[in-house]
Amino acid sequence: MINLDRALTQASKNIGVVRVKVKLTNGIDEELVKRGLLNPNLLRVYEAEALLDTGAVRTAIPV
């Protein structure tokens, strides 16, 4: 029989933290820039540091 509490404790010791810089842009603004309807200097951009979960299947962006 496996002691799950002990197994989880061992696993958590081997987990690291992975952070990356991300750059989010407004998709509608990008399209307007491509069509020449918006000045590229007005493109809305947000840069942040993100925490990665290598086992995740979805992405969440807090507002």
Distance bins in CASP14 RR format, pairs under 12 A and 6 or more apart:
PFRMAT RR
TARGET T0000
AUTHOR 0000-0000-0000
RMODE 2
METHOD distances of the structure
MODEL  1
1 7 0 0 0 0 0 1 0 0 0 0 0
2 8 0 0 0 0 0 1 0 0 0 0 0
2 10 0 0 0 0 0 1 0 0 0 0 0
2 11 0 0 0 0 0 1 0 0 0 0 0
3 9 0 0 0 0 1 0 0 0 0 0 0
3 10 0 0 0 0 1 0 0 0 0 0 0
4 10 0 0 0 0 0 1 0 0 0 0 0
4 11 0 0 0 0 0 1 0 0 0 0 0
5 11 0 0 0 0 0 1 0 0 0 0 0
5 12 0 0 0 0 0 1 0 0 0 0 0
6 12 0 0 0 0 0 1 0 0 0 0 0
6 13 0 0 0 0 0 1 0 0 0 0 0
7 13 0 0 0 0 0 1 0 0 0 0 0
7 14 0 0 0 0 0 1 0 0 0 0 0
8 14 0 0 0 0 0 1 0 0 0 0 0
8 15 0 0 0 0 0 1 0 0 0 0 0
9 15 0 0 0 0 0 1 0 0 0 0 0
15 52 0 0 0 0 0 1 0 0 0 0 0
15 53 0 0 0 0 1 0 0 0 0 0 0
15 54 0 0 0 0 1 0 0 0 0 0 0
15 55 0 0 0 0 0 1 0 0 0 0 0
16 51 0 0 0 0 0 1 0 0 0 0 0
16 52 0 0 0 0 0 1 0 0 0 0 0
16 53 0 0 0 0 0 1 0 0 0 0 0
16 54 0 0 0 0 1 0 0 0 0 0 0
17 49 0 0 0 0 0 1 0 0 0 0 0
17 50 0 0 0 0 0 1 0 0 0 0 0
17 51 1 0 0 1 0 0 0 0 0 0 0
17 52 0 0 0 0 1 0 0 0 0 0 0
17 53 0 0 0 0 1 0 0 0 0 0 0
17 54 0 0 0 0 0 1 0 0 0 0 0
18 49 0 0 0 0 0 1 0 0 0 0 0
18 50 0 0 0 0 1 0 0 0 0 0 0
18 51 1 0 0 1 0 0 0 0 0 0 0
18 52 1 0 1 0 0 0 0 0 0 0 0
18 53 0 0 0 0 1 0 0 0 0 0 0
18 54 1 0 0 1 0 0 0 0 0 0 0
18 55 0 0 0 0 0 1 0 0 0 0 0
18 56 0 0 0 0 0 1 0 0 0 0 0
19 48 0 0 0 0 0 1 0 0 0 0 0
19 49 1 0 1 0 0 0 0 0 0 0 0
19 50 1 0 0 1 0 0 0 0 0 0 0
19 51 1 0 1 0 0 0 0 0 0 0 0
19 52 1 0 0 1 0 0 0 0 0 0 0
19 53 0 0 0 0 0 1 0 0 0 0 0
20 47 0 0 0 0 0 1 0 0 0 0 0
20 48 0 0 0 0 1 0 0 0 0 0 0
20 49 1 0 0 1 0 0 0 0 0 0 0
20 50 1 0 1 0 0 0 0 0 0 0 0
20 51 0 0 0 0 1 0 0 0 0 0 0
20 52 1 0 0 1 0 0 0 0 0 0 0
20 53 0 0 0 0 0 1 0 0 0 0 0
20 54 0 0 0 0 0 1 0 0 0 0 0
21 46 0 0 0 0 0 1 0 0 0 0 0
21 47 1 0 0 1 0 0 0 0 0 0 0
21 48 1 0 0 1 0 0 0 0 0 0 0
21 49 1 0 1 0 0 0 0 0 0 0 0
21 50 1 0 0 1 0 0 0 0 0 0 0
21 51 0 0 0 0 0 1 0 0 0 0 0
21 52 0 0 0 0 0 1 0 0 0 0 0
22 45 0 0 0 0 0 1 0 0 0 0 0
22 46 0 0 0 0 1 0 0 0 0 0 0
22 47 1 0 0 1 0 0 0 0 0 0 0
22 48 1 0 1 0 0 0 0 0 0 0 0
22 49 1 0 0 1 0 0 0 0 0 0 0
22 50 1 0 1 0 0 0 0 0 0 0 0
22 51 0 0 0 0 0 1 0 0 0 0 0
22 52 0 0 0 0 1 0 0 0 0 0 0
22 59 0 0 0 0 0 1 0 0 0 0 0
22 61 0 0 0 0 1 0 0 0 0 0 0
23 30 0 0 0 0 0 1 0 0 0 0 0
23 43 0 0 0 0 0 1 0 0 0 0 0
23 44 0 0 0 0 0 1 0 0 0 0 0
23 45 1 0 0 1 0 0 0 0 0 0 0
23 46 1 0 0 1 0 0 0 0 0 0 0
23 47 1 0 1 0 0 0 0 0 0 0 0
23 48 0 0 0 0 1 0 0 0 0 0 0
23 49 0 0 0 0 0 1 0 0 0 0 0
23 50 0 0 0 0 0 1 0 0 0 0 0
24 30 0 0 0 0 0 1 0 0 0 0 0
24 43 0 0 0 0 0 1 0 0 0 0 0
24 44 0 0 0 0 1 0 0 0 0 0 0
24 45 1 0 0 1 0 0 0 0 0 0 0
24 46 1 0 1 0 0 0 0 0 0 0 0
24 47 1 0 0 1 0 0 0 0 0 0 0
24 48 1 0 0 1 0 0 0 0 0 0 0
24 50 0 0 0 0 1 0 0 0 0 0 0
24 59 0 0 0 0 0 1 0 0 0 0 0
24 61 1 0 0 1 0 0 0 0 0 0 0
24 62 0 0 0 0 0 1 0 0 0 0 0
24 63 0 0 0 0 0 1 0 0 0 0 0
25 31 0 0 0 0 0 1 0 0 0 0 0
25 32 0 0 0 0 0 1 0 0 0 0 0
25 33 0 0 0 0 1 0 0 0 0 0 0
25 34 0 0 0 0 0 1 0 0 0 0 0
25 38 0 0 0 0 0 1 0 0 0 0 0
25 40 0 0 0 0 0 1 0 0 0 0 0
25 42 0 0 0 0 0 1 0 0 0 0 0
25 43 1 0 0 1 0 0 0 0 0 0 0
25 44 1 0 0 1 0 0 0 0 0 0 0
25 45 1 0 1 0 0 0 0 0 0 0 0
25 46 1 0 0 1 0 0 0 0 0 0 0
25 47 0 0 0 0 1 0 0 0 0 0 0
26 32 0 0 0 0 1 0 0 0 0 0 0
26 33 0 0 0 0 1 0 0 0 0 0 0
26 38 0 0 0 0 1 0 0 0 0 0 0
26 42 0 0 0 0 1 0 0 0 0 0 0
26 43 1 0 0 1 0 0 0 0 0 0 0
26 44 1 0 1 0 0 0 0 0 0 0 0
26 45 1 0 0 1 0 0 0 0 0 0 0
26 46 0 0 0 0 1 0 0 0 0 0 0
27 33 0 0 0 0 1 0 0 0 0 0 0
27 34 0 0 0 0 0 1 0 0 0 0 0
27 38 0 0 0 0 0 1 0 0 0 0 0
27 43 0 0 0 0 1 0 0 0 0 0 0
27 44 0 0 0 0 1 0 0 0 0 0 0
27 45 0 0 0 0 0 1 0 0 0 0 0
27 46 0 0 0 0 0 1 0 0 0 0 0
28 34 0 0 0 0 0 1 0 0 0 0 0
28 35 0 0 0 0 0 1 0 0 0 0 0
28 37 0 0 0 0 0 1 0 0 0 0 0
28 38 0 0 0 0 1 0 0 0 0 0 0
28 42 0 0 0 0 0 1 0 0 0 0 0
28 43 0 0 0 0 0 1 0 0 0 0 0
28 44 0 0 0 0 1 0 0 0 0 0 0
29 35 0 0 0 0 0 1 0 0 0 0 0
29 36 0 0 0 0 0 1 0 0 0 0 0
29 37 0 0 0 0 1 0 0 0 0 0 0
29 38 1 0 0 1 0 0 0 0 0 0 0
29 39 0 0 0 0 0 1 0 0 0 0 0
29 40 0 0 0 0 1 0 0 0 0 0 0
29 41 0 0 0 0 0 1 0 0 0 0 0
29 42 1 0 0 1 0 0 0 0 0 0 0
29 43 1 0 1 0 0 0 0 0 0 0 0
29 44 1 0 1 0 0 0 0 0 0 0 0
29 45 0 0 0 0 1 0 0 0 0 0 0
29 46 0 0 0 0 0 1 0 0 0 0 0
30 36 0 0 0 0 0 1 0 0 0 0 0
30 37 0 0 0 0 0 1 0 0 0 0 0
30 38 0 0 0 0 1 0 0 0 0 0 0
30 40 0 0 0 0 1 0 0 0 0 0 0
30 42 0 0 0 0 0 1 0 0 0 0 0
30 43 1 0 0 1 0 0 0 0 0 0 0
30 44 0 0 0 0 1 0 0 0 0 0 0
30 45 0 0 0 0 1 0 0 0 0 0 0
31 37 0 0 0 0 1 0 0 0 0 0 0
31 38 0 0 0 0 1 0 0 0 0 0 0
31 43 0 0 0 0 0 1 0 0 0 0 0
32 38 1 1 0 0 0 0 0 0 0 0 0
32 39 0 0 0 0 1 0 0 0 0 0 0
32 40 0 0 0 0 1 0 0 0 0 0 0
32 42 0 0 0 0 1 0 0 0 0 0 0
32 43 0 0 0 0 1 0 0 0 0 0 0
32 44 0 0 0 0 0 1 0 0 0 0 0
33 39 1 0 0 1 0 0 0 0 0 0 0
33 40 1 0 1 0 0 0 0 0 0 0 0
33 41 0 0 0 0 1 0 0 0 0 0 0
33 42 0 0 0 0 1 0 0 0 0 0 0
33 43 1 0 1 0 0 0 0 0 0 0 0
33 44 0 0 0 0 0 1 0 0 0 0 0
33 45 0 0 0 0 0 1 0 0 0 0 0
34 40 0 0 0 0 1 0 0 0 0 0 0
34 43 0 0 0 0 0 1 0 0 0 0 0
36 42 0 0 0 0 0 1 0 0 0 0 0
36 43 0 0 0 0 0 1 0 0 0 0 0
37 43 0 0 0 0 0 1 0 0 0 0 0
38 44 0 0 0 0 1 0 0 0 0 0 0
46 61 0 0 0 0 1 0 0 0 0 0 0
46 62 0 0 0 0 0 1 0 0 0 0 0
46 63 0 0 0 0 0 1 0 0 0 0 0
48 61 0 0 0 0 1 0 0 0 0 0 0
48 62 0 0 0 0 1 0 0 0 0 0 0
50 56 0 0 0 0 0 1 0 0 0 0 0
50 59 0 0 0 0 1 0 0 0 0 0 0
50 60 0 0 0 0 0 1 0 0 0 0 0
50 61 0 0 0 0 1 0 0 0 0 0 0
50 62 0 0 0 0 0 1 0 0 0 0 0
51 59 0 0 0 0 0 1 0 0 0 0 0
51 60 0 0 0 0 0 1 0 0 0 0 0
51 61 0 0 0 0 0 1 0 0 0 0 0
51 62 0 0 0 0 0 1 0 0 0 0 0
52 59 0 0 0 0 1 0 0 0 0 0 0
52 60 0 0 0 0 0 1 0 0 0 0 0
53 59 0 0 0 0 1 0 0 0 0 0 0
53 60 0 0 0 0 1 0 0 0 0 0 0
END
